[in-house]
């Protein structure tokens, strides 16, 4: 019995090692794309996210650890539209991984597959940190997530044809649940239509557009420019004349400016998760929207 048991143990270990080795390595620039890849690929993918919900995706250091992860990636999924322009090109160059370079099947730039908002007519850095290709924060409209899910499942199947059926099935199961959730969210979010809010950065534009909310101010005087005393003072006076219902900021933002405005106007400051991992409830894509809508409804009820 002992030799047989030993052989079986070795075979089990070999199978586990083989399964782990066979998993497709997904390098996600942001947590939302890592979460989507896991929904579609399940155990067939090994997902690594370069950023967390507590990090500003605009600003990341291209550390050796990220280069190493890029080097072993089979597919890279990013928001694109210059969101990662400060660090992603260096990872591509330093990793030397030909499978995931822009233009190859192993690179998926999510924003290229949806209708982008806020495409500037004039490119002028004096206007702040504007993105020539439009607002890159596409993931907070769940209809965009559905579009990217379809593209990502096809891309995974192209790269890993041996598991194409599994990717197709994973995508179909996710999209069925997702479309049901969208219907529920839109029903709940109907109460948010027309609600005026002050944002920190223009990273909620797709969410605001989806549910018909109104952005009536920004804590940043210009996109990417930190709040200044003079700008906040001007916002205080404006809110006294025409108040918003909430001052919202994302998990990666400092709360100080939002709290400053809230204290001086009586408008509630609301932390939103922004992406997967941004709050205790936002543990996956479904939780992200459940929690975001729930936090806003708590203000307007």
TAMORA-V65242 format. One record per run of one state. SS is the DSSP state (h for helix, s for strand, l for the rest). FROM is the first residue (numbers start at 1). TO is the last residue. If there is no record, write none. Layout:
BEGIN
SS,FROM,TO
SS,FROM,TO
END
This chain:
BEGIN
l,1,1
h,2,22
l,23,23
s,24,28
l,29,30
h,31,44
s,45,49
l,50,63
h,64,71
l,72,74
s,75,78
l,79,87
h,88,95
l,96,97
h,98,100
l,101,106
s,107,109
h,110,113
l,114,124
h,125,127
s,128,128
l,129,137
h,138,140
l,141,141
h,142,159
l,160,160
h,161,192
l,193,195
s,196,199
l,200,204
h,205,211
l,212,213
s,214,218
l,219,222
s,223,223
l,224,228
h,229,241
l,242,245
s,246,250
l,251,255
h,256,265
l,266,267
s,268,272
l,273,284
h,285,300
l,301,301
END
